């Protein structure tokens, strides 16, 4: 019987704590403003991510072009060395 009483007291205490804390199913104006601010921040960050991805793609293309030119220069250098007999 003692366990049952403790369980009832615990349940009542939990229910009272929830009631006192002001839990509602509606968000306050402050909560809605925070949500709106966070949504704006997410949108801004997503835009920045898209821009950075485009920048990254451009840089990767530039690196690939430079690597192609480097390989061509190395190939030309090897051809010149062979032509000179080295």
C-alpha distances in whole Angstrom, upper triangle without the diagonal:
4,5,5,6,9,10,11,13,14,16,17,18,20,21,23,24,26,27,29,30,33,32,34,36,39,41,43,47,46,44,47,50,48,48,51,52,51,52,56,55,54,57,59,58,59,62,63,61,64,67,66,66,69,70,69,71,74,74,73,76,78,77,78,82,82,81,84,86,86,86,89,91,90,91,94,94,94,97,99,99,100,103,104,103,101
4,5,5,6,9,10,11,12,14,15,16,18,20,21,22,24,26,27,29,31,31,33,35,38,40,41,45,44,42,45,48,46,46,50,51,49,51,54,53,53,56,58,56,57,61,61,60,62,65,64,64,68,69,67,69,72,72,72,75,77,76,77,80,80,80,82,85,84,84,88,89,88,90,93,93,93,95,97,97,98,101,102,102,99
4,5,5,6,9,10,10,12,14,15,16,18,20,21,23,24,26,27,29,29,31,33,36,38,39,43,42,40,43,46,44,43,47,48,46,48,51,50,49,53,55,53,54,57,58,56,59,62,61,61,64,65,64,66,69,69,68,71,73,72,73,76,77,76,79,81,80,81,84,85,84,86,89,89,89,92,94,93,95,98,99,98,95
4,5,5,6,9,10,11,12,14,15,16,18,20,21,23,24,26,28,27,29,31,34,36,38,42,41,39,42,45,43,43,46,47,46,47,50,50,49,52,54,53,54,57,58,56,59,62,61,61,64,66,64,66,69,69,69,72,74,73,74,77,78,77,79,82,81,82,85,86,85,87,90,90,90,93,95,95,96,99,100,99,97
4,5,5,6,9,10,10,12,14,15,16,18,20,21,22,24,26,26,29,31,34,35,37,41,40,38,41,44,42,42,46,47,45,47,50,50,49,52,54,53,54,57,58,57,59,62,62,62,65,66,65,67,70,70,70,73,75,74,75,78,79,78,80,83,82,83,86,87,87,88,91,91,92,94,96,96,97,100,101,101,98
4,5,5,6,9,10,10,12,14,15,16,18,20,21,22,25,25,27,29,33,34,35,39,38,36,39,42,40,40,44,44,43,45,48,47,47,50,52,50,51,55,55,54,57,59,59,59,62,63,62,64,67,67,67,70,72,71,72,75,76,75,77,80,79,80,83,84,83,85,88,88,88,91,93,93,94,97,98,98,95
4,5,5,6,9,10,11,12,14,15,17,18,20,21,23,23,25,27,30,32,33,37,36,34,37,40,38,38,41,42,41,42,46,45,44,47,49,48,49,52,53,52,54,57,56,56,60,61,60,62,65,65,64,67,69,68,69,73,73,73,75,78,77,78,81,82,81,83,86,86,86,89,91,91,92,95,96,96,93
4,5,5,6,8,10,10,12,14,15,16,18,20,22,21,24,25,29,31,32,36,36,34,36,39,38,37,41,42,41,42,46,45,45,48,50,49,50,53,54,53,55,58,57,58,61,62,61,63,66,66,66,69,71,70,71,74,75,74,77,79,79,80,83,84,83,85,88,88,88,91,93,93,94,97,98,98,95
4,5,5,6,9,10,10,12,14,15,16,18,20,20,23,26,29,30,31,35,34,33,36,38,37,37,40,41,40,42,45,45,44,47,49,48,49,53,53,52,55,58,57,57,61,62,61,63,66,66,66,69,70,70,71,74,75,74,77,79,79,79,82,84,83,85,88,88,88,91,93,93,94,97,98,98,95
4,5,5,6,9,10,10,12,14,15,16,19,19,22,24,27,28,29,33,32,30,33,36,34,34,38,39,37,39,42,42,41,44,46,45,46,49,50,49,52,54,53,54,57,58,57,59,62,62,62,65,67,66,67,70,71,71,73,76,75,76,79,80,79,81,84,84,84,87,89,89,90,93,94,94,91
4,5,5,6,9,10,11,12,14,15,17,17,19,21,24,26,27,31,31,29,31,34,33,32,36,37,36,37,41,40,40,43,45,44,45,48,49,48,50,53,53,53,56,57,56,58,61,61,61,64,66,65,67,70,70,70,72,75,75,75,78,80,79,81,84,84,84,87,89,89,90,93,94,94,91
4,5,5,6,9,10,10,12,14,16,16,18,21,24,25,27,30,30,28,31,34,33,33,36,37,36,38,41,41,41,44,46,45,46,49,50,49,52,54,54,54,58,59,58,60,63,63,63,66,68,67,69,72,73,72,75,77,77,77,80,82,81,83,86,86,87,89,91,91,93,95,96,96,94
4,5,5,6,9,10,10,12,15,15,18,21,23,25,25,29,28,27,30,32,31,31,35,36,35,37,40,39,39,42,44,43,44,48,48,48,50,53,52,53,56,57,56,59,61,61,61,64,66,66,67,70,71,70,73,75,75,76,79,80,79,81,84,84,85,88,89,89,91,93,94,94,92
4,5,5,6,9,10,11,13,13,16,18,21,22,23,27,26,24,27,30,28,28,32,33,31,33,36,36,36,39,41,40,41,44,45,44,47,49,49,49,53,54,53,55,58,58,58,61,63,62,64,67,67,67,69,72,71,72,75,77,76,78,81,81,82,84,86,86,87,90,91,91,89
4,5,5,6,9,10,11,11,13,16,19,20,22,25,25,24,26,29,28,28,31,33,32,33,36,36,36,39,41,40,41,44,45,45,47,50,50,50,53,54,54,56,59,59,59,62,64,63,65,68,69,68,71,73,73,74,77,78,78,80,82,83,83,86,88,88,89,92,93,93,90
4,5,5,6,9,10,11,14,17,19,21,21,25,25,23,26,29,28,28,32,33,32,34,37,37,37,40,42,41,42,45,46,46,49,51,51,51,54,56,55,57,60,60,61,63,65,65,66,69,70,70,72,75,74,75,78,79,79,81,84,84,85,87,89,89,91,93,94,95,92
4,5,5,6,9,10,13,16,18,19,20,23,22,21,24,26,25,26,29,30,29,31,34,34,34,37,39,38,40,43,43,43,46,48,48,48,51,53,52,54,57,57,57,60,62,62,63,66,67,67,69,71,71,72,75,76,76,78,81,81,82,84,86,86,87,90,91,91,89
4,5,5,7,6,10,12,15,16,17,21,20,19,21,24,23,23,26,28,27,29,32,32,32,34,36,36,37,40,41,41,43,45,45,46,49,50,50,52,55,55,55,58,60,60,61,64,65,65,67,69,69,70,73,74,74,76,79,79,80,82,84,84,86,88,89,90,87
4,6,6,7,9,12,14,16,17,20,20,19,22,24,24,24,27,29,28,30,33,33,33,36,38,38,39,42,43,43,45,47,48,48,51,53,53,54,57,57,58,60,62,62,64,66,67,67,70,72,72,73,76,77,77,79,81,82,83,85,87,87,89,91,92,93,90
4,5,8,11,14,16,17,16,20,19,19,22,24,23,24,27,28,28,30,33,33,34,36,38,38,39,42,43,43,45,48,48,49,51,53,53,55,57,57,58,61,62,62,64,67,67,68,70,72,72,73,76,77,77,79,82,82,83,85,87,87,89,91,92,93,90
4,6,9,13,14,14,14,17,16,16,19,21,20,21,24,25,24,27,29,29,30,33,34,34,36,38,39,39,42,44,44,45,48,49,49,51,53,54,54,57,59,59,60,63,64,64,66,68,68,70,72,73,73,76,78,78,79,82,83,83,85,88,88,89,86
4,6,10,11,11,11,15,15,14,17,19,19,19,22,24,24,25,28,28,29,31,33,34,35,37,38,39,41,43,44,45,47,48,49,51,53,54,54,57,58,59,60,63,64,64,66,68,68,70,72,73,74,76,78,79,80,82,84,84,86,88,89,90,87
4,7,9,10,11,15,15,13,15,18,18,18,21,22,22,23,26,27,27,30,32,32,33,35,37,37,39,41,42,42,45,46,46,48,51,51,52,54,56,56,58,60,61,62,64,66,66,67,70,71,72,73,76,76,77,80,81,82,83,86,87,87,85
4,5,7,9,13,14,12,14,17,17,17,19,22,21,22,25,26,26,28,31,31,32,34,36,36,38,40,41,42,44,46,46,48,50,51,52,54,56,56,58,60,61,62,64,66,66,67,70,71,72,73,76,76,77,80,81,82,83,86,87,88,85
4,7,10,13,15,12,13,17,17,15,18,21,20,21,24,25,25,26,29,30,30,33,34,34,36,38,39,40,42,44,44,46,48,49,50,52,54,54,56,58,59,60,62,64,64,65,68,69,70,71,74,75,76,78,79,80,82,84,85,86,84
4,7,10,11,10,10,13,14,13,15,18,18,18,21,23,23,25,27,28,28,31,33,33,34,37,38,39,41,43,43,45,47,48,49,51,53,53,55,57,58,59,61,63,64,65,67,68,69,71,73,74,75,77,79,79,81,83,84,85,83
4,7,8,6,6,10,10,10,12,15,15,16,18,20,20,22,24,25,26,28,30,30,32,34,35,36,38,40,40,42,44,45,46,48,50,51,52,54,55,56,58,60,61,62,64,66,66,68,70,71,72,74,76,77,78,80,82,83,80
4,5,5,6,9,10,11,12,14,15,16,18,20,21,23,24,26,27,29,30,31,33,35,36,37,39,40,41,43,45,46,47,49,51,52,53,55,56,57,59,61,62,63,66,67,68,69,71,72,73,76,77,78,80,81,83,84,81
4,5,5,6,9,10,10,12,14,15,16,18,20,21,22,24,26,27,28,30,32,33,34,36,38,39,40,42,44,45,46,48,49,50,52,54,55,56,58,60,61,62,64,65,66,68,70,71,72,74,76,77,79,80,81,83,81
4,5,5,6,9,10,10,12,14,15,16,18,20,21,22,24,26,27,28,30,32,33,34,36,37,38,40,42,43,44,46,48,48,50,52,53,54,56,58,59,60,62,63,64,66,68,69,70,73,74,75,77,78,79,81,78
4,5,5,6,9,10,10,12,14,15,16,18,20,21,22,24,25,26,28,30,31,32,35,36,37,39,40,41,42,45,46,47,49,51,52,53,55,56,57,59,61,62,63,65,67,67,69,71,72,73,75,77,78,79,77
4,5,5,6,9,10,10,12,14,15,16,18,20,21,23,24,25,27,29,30,31,33,35,36,37,39,40,41,43,45,46,48,49,51,52,54,55,56,58,60,61,62,64,66,66,68,70,71,72,74,76,77,78,76
4,5,5,6,8,10,10,12,14,15,16,18,20,21,22,24,26,27,28,30,32,33,34,36,38,39,40,42,43,44,46,48,49,50,52,54,55,56,58,59,60,62,64,65,67,69,70,71,73,74,75,77,75
4,5,5,6,9,10,10,12,14,15,16,18,20,21,22,24,26,26,28,30,31,32,34,36,37,38,40,42,42,44,46,47,48,50,52,52,54,56,57,58,60,62,63,64,66,68,68,70,72,73,75,72
4,5,5,6,9,10,10,12,14,15,16,18,20,21,22,24,25,27,29,30,31,33,35,36,37,39,40,41,43,45,46,47,49,51,51,53,55,56,57,59,61,62,63,65,67,67,69,71,72,73,71
4,5,5,6,9,10,11,12,14,15,17,18,20,21,23,24,26,27,29,30,32,33,35,36,38,39,40,42,44,45,46,48,50,51,52,54,55,56,58,60,61,63,64,66,67,69,70,72,73,71
4,5,5,6,9,10,11,12,14,15,16,18,20,21,22,24,26,27,28,30,32,33,34,36,37,38,40,42,43,44,46,48,49,50,52,53,54,56,58,59,61,63,64,65,67,68,69,71,69
4,5,5,6,9,10,10,12,14,15,16,18,20,21,22,24,25,26,28,30,31,32,34,36,37,38,40,41,42,44,46,47,48,50,52,52,54,56,57,58,60,62,63,65,66,67,69,66
4,5,5,6,9,10,10,12,14,15,17,18,20,21,23,24,25,27,29,30,31,33,35,36,37,39,40,41,43,45,46,47,49,51,52,53,55,56,58,60,61,62,64,66,67,68,66
4,5,5,6,9,10,11,12,14,15,17,18,20,21,23,24,26,27,29,30,32,33,34,36,38,39,40,42,44,45,46,48,49,51,52,54,55,57,59,60,61,63,64,66,67,65
4,5,5,6,9,10,10,12,14,15,16,18,20,21,22,24,26,27,28,30,31,32,34,36,37,38,40,42,42,44,46,47,48,50,52,53,54,56,58,59,61,62,63,65,62
4,5,5,6,9,10,10,12,14,15,16,18,20,21,22,24,25,26,28,30,31,32,34,36,37,39,40,41,43,45,46,47,49,51,51,53,55,56,57,59,61,62,63,61
4,5,5,6,9,10,11,12,14,15,17,18,20,21,23,24,26,27,29,30,32,33,35,36,38,39,40,42,44,45,46,48,50,51,52,54,55,57,58,60,61,63,61
4,5,5,6,9,10,11,12,14,16,17,18,20,21,23,24,26,27,28,30,32,33,34,36,38,39,40,42,43,45,46,48,49,51,53,54,55,57,58,60,61,59
4,5,5,6,9,10,10,12,14,15,16,18,20,21,22,24,25,26,28,30,31,32,34,36,37,38,40,41,42,44,46,47,48,50,52,53,55,56,57,59,57
4,5,5,6,9,10,10,12,14,15,16,18,20,21,23,24,25,27,29,30,31,33,35,36,37,39,40,41,43,45,46,47,49,51,52,54,55,57,58,56
4,5,5,6,9,10,11,12,14,15,17,18,20,21,23,24,26,27,29,30,32,33,35,36,38,39,41,42,44,45,47,48,50,51,53,54,55,57,55
4,5,5,6,9,10,10,12,14,15,16,18,20,21,22,24,26,27,28,30,32,32,34,36,37,38,40,42,43,44,46,48,49,51,52,53,55,53
4,5,5,6,9,10,10,12,14,15,16,18,20,21,22,24,25,26,28,30,31,32,34,36,37,38,40,41,43,45,46,47,49,50,52,53,51
4,5,5,6,9,10,11,12,14,15,17,18,20,21,23,24,26,27,29,30,32,33,35,36,37,39,40,42,44,45,46,48,49,51,52,51
4,5,5,6,9,10,11,12,14,15,17,18,20,21,23,24,26,27,28,30,32,33,35,36,38,39,41,42,43,45,47,48,49,51,49
4,5,5,6,9,10,10,12,14,15,16,18,20,21,22,24,26,26,28,30,31,32,34,36,37,38,40,41,43,45,46,47,49,47
4,5,5,6,9,10,10,12,14,15,16,18,20,21,22,24,25,27,29,30,31,33,34,36,37,39,40,42,43,45,46,48,46
4,5,5,6,9,10,11,12,14,15,17,18,20,21,23,24,26,27,29,30,32,33,35,36,38,39,41,42,44,45,47,45
4,5,5,6,9,10,11,12,14,15,16,18,20,21,22,24,26,27,28,30,31,33,34,36,37,39,41,42,43,45,43
4,5,5,6,9,10,10,12,14,15,16,18,20,21,22,24,25,26,28,30,31,33,34,36,37,39,40,42,43,41
4,5,5,6,9,10,10,12,14,15,16,18,20,21,23,24,26,27,29,30,31,33,35,36,37,39,41,42,40
4,5,5,6,9,10,11,12,14,15,17,18,20,21,23,24,26,27,29,30,32,33,35,36,37,39,41,39
4,5,5,6,9,10,10,12,14,15,16,18,20,21,22,24,25,26,28,30,31,33,34,36,37,39,37
4,5,5,6,9,10,10,12,14,15,16,18,20,21,22,24,25,27,28,30,31,33,34,36,37,35
4,5,5,6,9,10,11,12,14,15,17,18,20,21,23,24,26,27,29,30,32,33,35,36,35
4,5,5,6,9,10,11,12,14,15,16,18,20,21,22,24,26,27,28,30,31,33,35,33
4,5,5,6,9,10,10,12,14,15,16,18,20,21,22,24,25,27,28,30,31,33,31
4,5,5,6,9,10,11,12,14,15,16,18,20,21,23,24,26,27,29,30,32,30
4,5,5,6,9,10,11,12,14,15,16,18,20,21,23,24,26,27,29,30,29
4,5,5,6,9,10,10,12,14,15,16,18,20,21,22,24,25,27,28,27
4,5,5,6,9,10,10,12,14,15,16,18,20,21,22,24,26,27,25
4,5,5,6,9,10,11,12,14,15,17,18,20,21,23,24,26,25
4,5,5,6,9,10,10,12,14,15,16,18,20,21,22,24,23
4,5,5,6,9,10,10,12,14,15,16,18,20,21,22,21
4,5,5,6,9,10,10,12,14,15,16,18,20,21,20
4,5,5,6,8,10,10,12,14,15,16,18,20,19
4,5,5,6,9,10,10,12,14,15,16,18,17
4,5,5,6,9,10,10,12,14,15,16,15
4,5,5,6,9,10,11,12,14,15,14
4,5,5,6,9,10,10,12,14,14
4,5,5,6,9,10,11,12,11
4,5,5,6,9,10,11,9
4,5,5,6,9,10,10
4,5,5,6,9,9
4,5,5,6,5
4,5,5,6
4,5,8
4,6
4
